[in-house]
Amino acid sequence: MTDVKRNSPAPPDSSRELHGHGLRLCSWDVRSREHVEAWLRGLTDPDFRQWNTPLKTVDNWEDALASMRSKAAGVANGTNASFRITDAESGGTLGHIGVNEIDHVLRVARVGYWILPEVRGRGVASRALALTARWALTDLGLNRLELGHALGHEASCRIAERCGFPFEGTLRGAMFEAGRKDVFRDVHLHARIASDPEPEIP
């Protein structure tokens, strides 16, 4: 593994690829019809919308393009890292994982992900999270990586615990209710720090 100087975090590299656990994590391409279509399906999926309320809702192709370009801008300015989760053998898109709100001074960020409905139940989220967390807490130079999910989202709770993100507490009224921007709900906060032991992921 690359030696990391903890006092000088490296900015995200948009061309970086992560490999492991049967996955290849690579960049999204706004010029690819397949990529945009997968992004649109991911963000319009009813299960995604049950647990997430983005500041800008994605409803159509144009919205998906704008959302992808916004993510790319964040990668360019160093505030986030965005990965397309793919199957290492077929190259097919499985979902998305991002390291967001990167603070290079405090060396902290938040991780979030979504998985396409047809590949859920195969451990994709756990494997992608383990791979991304290892990179963020070593190569990217972060000390702390947080994961928050809406209260009641038990699947996300299990994934976080499995990947070495213990539950730290409940943040009251910390995110929008599903489909609303005038009502708030509580969030479970999980986090992993660089000195935590590496979890074993099948």
N, C-alpha and C positions, 0 to 999 in steps of 0.2 A: 504494500500500500504506500502511496505517496507520503513522504514526510511533510508535515504541515507545520509552519511557524504560527503558533497560536496568537501571537501578538500582531499579525499582519494578515487578516483574512483576505482570501482571493475573491474577486467579483465573480458572479455566475458566468459560465461560458456557454453561450447559446448553441455551440457546436458539440458540446460534450455529450458523450454517450455513457450510460451506466449498464453494466452487464452482470447478471447473476440470478439465481433462483429460477432459471428458465425464462427470464425476461430480458428484453432490451429496452432501455429507456432512452429516448432520443427526442429531437426537437420536432415541433409542429411546423407545418409549411402551409401558410395561408393560400398559396397558389395551387395546392392539391385539392381536387374536388373530394377525394376520399377522406382527407383530413377534416375538411370543413363539414362534410356530412356526418362524420363521427362526432365532432364537437357539438353539432346541432342536436343530434340524437341524445348525447349525454346530458345536455343542459335542459332538454325538454322532457326527459324521462320523468314520469309521475313520482317515482320513488325519490329521485334527486330533489324534485320540487317539494316533496313532503318535508324534507329535512334541511333544505337550503332556500334562502331568499336573496339572490344576488341584488346588488344595488341597481344593476341594469339587467332587466329580464331579457332572456334570449328566446324569441318566439319564431324567428324565420332566418332564412339564409343571410340576409343583410346584417341581422343582429349577431349571428355567429361570426361573420367576418369581422365586425367591429370588436367583438369580445376577444377574438384571437389576436387582433392587432394591438389591443390594449395590453394583453399578456406579453406580446413581443416587445412592446415599449418598456414594460417593467423589467424584462430581461436585459434590454439594452442599457437601461440606466442603473442596473445593479440592485433593484429593489425586490426582484423575485427571480426564481428559476422555474421553468415550465417544461415538463417532460410528457411526451406521448408514450404511454405504456404499450408495448407490443410483445407478441409472442416471439421468443428468440428464434424459433425454427421457421414459422410461417411468415412472420413480419406483420401479421394482422393486428389492427388496433384493438386494444382491450380497455383503454380508459386514459385517464389523465392524473398526474400528480404534480403538485407545485409546492415550492418553498417560497412563502410569501411574507411581505412586510419585513424584509431583511434589514436588521439594524446592525451595521458593521462596527459600530462603536461598542454597544452592549453585547454584540455577538449573539443575538437572539432572533428567532424567526418563527413563523407559524406554517405548519404543513397542512395541506388539504388535498383531497383526491375524490375522484368519482370513477366508477367502473360501469361499463356498458352492461345493460341488463342480461344479455344473452350469455355472458361469461361469469356472472356472479356465482358464488358457491364453489369456486375453484381455487380459492386462496390467493387470487390476484392482488387484492388490496394489501394483504399482509406481506406478501413478497415484495411488492413495489415499495411499501412503506419502509420495510427493513433496509432495502437497497438504498433508498433516498436518504434515510436518516443516517446511515453509515457515511455516505458522501458528505452530507451537510455538516456532520460533527467532526469530520476529519479534513477533507480537501477544501471545503468551503470555510472552515475555521470557526464554525459556530460553537458556542459553549452550551446553549440551551435551544431546544426545538420544542415548540408547543403544538398541541393538537386539541382543538375544541369541537364539540359536537352538541347538537340539541339534546336536552334532557329527554330520555326515553328512547334514544337511538341505540338500542342495546348491541346491534351488530358492530357499530363503530367503537363502542366501549370495549368489546371483546378484542377487536383488532388492535386497538391501542395497547391494551394490557399485554397481548401476545407479543407485540413488537417492542416491549420495554418502555412503554409510556405509562407509568402508574397514574392513577387518579389523584389529583391534588386538591380538588374542591369544586364547588358549584358557583358559577358567576351568575348573579341574579340579573334578569332582564338584559342579557348581553347580546341577543340576536333577535332578528325579526321573526314573528310567527310565520308559518307557511303561507305564502301568497299575500302577506300583509306588510305594510310599512308604517302602520300606526299602532301595532300591538307587538309586545316583546315577549320572549320566552327565555328560560334559563339555559345555561350551557354548562356541560361537564368539561372541566379543564384537565388535560393530561399533559405531561411533559417528560422529556428525556434530556439528560445533560451528558456532556462529552465523557465524563468519568464513569458513567453507568456501565455495567457489564453488557456485552453484546448478547442479545437474545438468540436462541437457537430456533431458526425457521426451517421447516422441512423443505 
